Amino acid sequence: MRRYRFLFEQMVRRELRQKYKGSALGVLWYFVNPLVLMGAYALVFSVLLKVAGGIEDYPLFLLVGLIVWVFFSQALLSAAPSLVLNGSLVKKVRFPRESIPASVATVQLFTFLVMLAVVAPVALLMRDSLDPALALLPVIVVLLFAFVLGASLVVSVLHAHFRDVEPVLAAALLPWFFLTPIFLPVEKMPGVGEHPWLGDLLQWGNPVAPFIEAVRDVLFAGAAPTVANLAYLLGVGGGALIVGLVLFRRMGRDLAVLL
């Protein structure tokens, strides 16, 4: 990747140009989706269903969770078909094939960082959450990107072999979205009070949940994540990246033939 870093940079630039080509608002469209979702879900959960009682600044609480989820989901949905869409390039040029899904994940990281740069000052001002724990935010983002990159490598190479992966992933992300503590903390989710094991399952059985909780702890609550949470993030982020690289290199040997 270091040897082909110029090619990788050009891939990222191309992805950015294609993503916002012909758009008057450009990267600002990345703000529209979370903001619209925040408004809709804040209305449903805090006004109509009235299940968000006791959570101060609920729209901000919701937005912090949404931007993490949008980064994760959009990276996977964009990475899944990336090798197939770049099949002609794979066949003609010799370069690290990992750079294709990696460039897609990097573009999503860029837009996530832009959104985070806007949300973070608002959260710090509204919540008075400026705390030394804020220094952990870059570490959390790096581990989140490692997790997203590893998952992107997995879905891209699997989709190159089995073209059902992208639609299956799109279908799976919808229930996954509602099982993730975006709208409510884990302890307030339905059924957790009666079944404590359900809370553990939602917290630790869902690899996205601890990342959302960690970002919320730092930005929304002004507190450092627990040691157990940080250890989990390290294990999931590093583990996903290793699994993604190993699987990609094993299954990616015959990409030129498949594509």
N, C-alpha and C positions, 0 to 999 in steps of 0.2 A: 504493500500500500504506500510506503514511503517512496518507493521507486516511481510509482505511477500517481503521485499526489497531484500533479498538474492535471492529469486526466480526470481524477476524482473531483477536483475543483471545478472543472468545466462541466462535469455531470451535474453537480449541485447547482451551478449557475443556469444550466439548461432546464433543470426541474423547476427552479424558481420562475424562469421566464415563461415556461409552458403553463405553470399553475395559475399565473395571473395575467396571461397574455390576453389583450383586448379588454381588460377590466379597468374601469375608471378608478375604482377604490384600491386595487392592488391587494397588498397584504392586509388592509383593513377589513377585507372580507372574513379574515380569520376571527375577527372580533364579533362579527355579526352573529355567527352560529351560537357561540356560548352565551351571548347577551340575550338573544331571542329565547334560547332554552331556559336561561335563568329567569327571565320574565314570566314565561309560561309555567314553569314548575314552581316558582315562588308563589304565583297566584293559586295554583292547584293545591299545593301542600300547606301553605300558610293561611290561605283565605277560605278555600272551598272545603278541603279536608280537615283543616285545623290540626294537623299532626306535627307542626313545627313549633308548637308552643314551648317557651322557655329558651329558645335559641335566639340570642340577640343578633341583630344585623344578619338576618337569615339570607337575604339575597347575596351578600358577600360570602357567607358560609357556603352557599350553593355554588357560586361562581368559582371559588377556589377548587372545589371538587371537579367541576365541569371542565376546567382548562386542562387538568391532568388527564381526565378521561378522553377528551377530544384529541389530545396529543397521542395517547396510546392507540385509540381506535383508528384514527385517520392514518397513522403511520402503518399499521398492519393492513388496512384496506388498500392503501396505495402501494405497499411493498409486494403484496401477493401477486399481482399480475406484472410486476416490473420486469422480470426476466423474459416473459413471453412477449411483452411489448417491445423489448430491446433485442429480440431474437436475431435480427440481421447484424447487429453490432457484435453479438456474442460469436456468431459464425465467422465473421471477417477479421476481427482484431483479437490479438492475444493480450489479455490484461486480467487482473484479479476480478473474477466474476462477482465476488462479494461487494465490490464497489457500487454495483447497480442498486441493490436494496439498501445499501448503506447510504447512498446519496439521497434516496427517497426519505429515509429516516432522519437524515441531517436537515433536510428542508423542513420537515415537521418540527424538528428541534428548534430551528430558527424561528418559526412562527410561534412556537410555544414560549420561547424566551421573550419575544416581543410582547406577547400577552402578559407574561409574568412580570415584565418590567412596568407595565401599566397597572396591574392589579396590586403588586406589592406595596407601592407607596400609599395607595388608597387604604389597604388593609392596615398598614402601620399607623396611619393617621386616625382612621375610624376606631380601631381597636386598641390604640396605644400599646402596640405589641412589640415595640423596639426593645430588643433584648439580646444579650450575647449569643443566645441560641440561633439568631439569624445567620451567624457565620456557618451554620450547618447546612443552610439552603443550597449552596453550590455543591456540596457533597451529595445531598439528596438528589439533585438534578442529574449529576453524573451517574449515579447508580440507576436512576430512572431511565436515562438514555441507554445505559448498558443493557437493561432489561428489554427495552423497546427494540434496540438494535438486534439483540439475540433472537427475539420473537420474529422480527422482520426477516431475518435470514432464514428462519425455519419455514415460515409461510410462503416465502418466495420460491424456495427450492422445492417444496412439496407441491406447490401449484404448477411448477414446470413439469412435474411428473404426473400429477393428478389434477386435471383442470376443474374438478369439483371443489377445490379448496376455497377459492374466493367466495362463491355463493354460500357455502357452508359457514365460512367465517362471518360473513355479513349477517346470516341468520342467527348465529351463536352470540354475536355481540349484543343483540337486543335484550335477551333475558339477562345476560351478564351485566348489562348496564343497570338494570333494576335490582340486581343482587349485590351491587357495589354500594358502599355507604357514601353516596353522593348527596342524597336528599336528607339523610339523618345520620347521626353517629351510630355506630354498631349497636351500642347498648339501648338505643331507642327504636331500633328496627322491629317490625311486628314479629311477635313470637319469641323474641330473645329473653324477655322477662320471665316467661314460663319455662323456657328451655335454654339454660345457660350454654349448653354445648353448641346451640345454633349460633350464638355470638362468636364462639371460638372458630367455628367453621367459616362464618362470613368474614372474620378478621384474618385468619391465617390460611384458609383454604382458597382465598381469592388473592392472587399476587398483586393485583392493582390496589386493593384496599389499604395495605400498609403505606404505600406511597402517598395516597391521598391524605391519610391520617397524618403522616409526617410533615407534609407541606402545610396542612392546616395547623398542626401544633406550632410550627415556626411562625407562620404569617398571621393566623387568626387568633391563636391563643397566646403567642409570645412565650412559648415554652419549648424546651428541647424534647425531641422524641425519646421514648424509653430506650434503654440499652437493648432490650429484647427486640424492639422494632428496628433499631439501627442494624442489629446483627442480621435480622431477617432480610432487610433491604440489601445488605452486602451479599448475603447468600443467594438471594433471588437474582440480583443484578449480575453478579459474577457468574452464577450458574447458568443463567439464560444465555449469556454471551458465549460461554464455553460450549454449551450444547449446540447453539446456533452455528458456531464456526465448525465444529466437528461434523455435524450433520450436513452442512453445506458442502464441505470439502469431500465428503464421501459420496453424496448424491449428485454433486455438481460436476463430476468428471465427464459425464456424457451429455452435458447441456447442449453442445453444438449439434449433436444428433437429434436430440429431442425437439429443439426449437427450429 
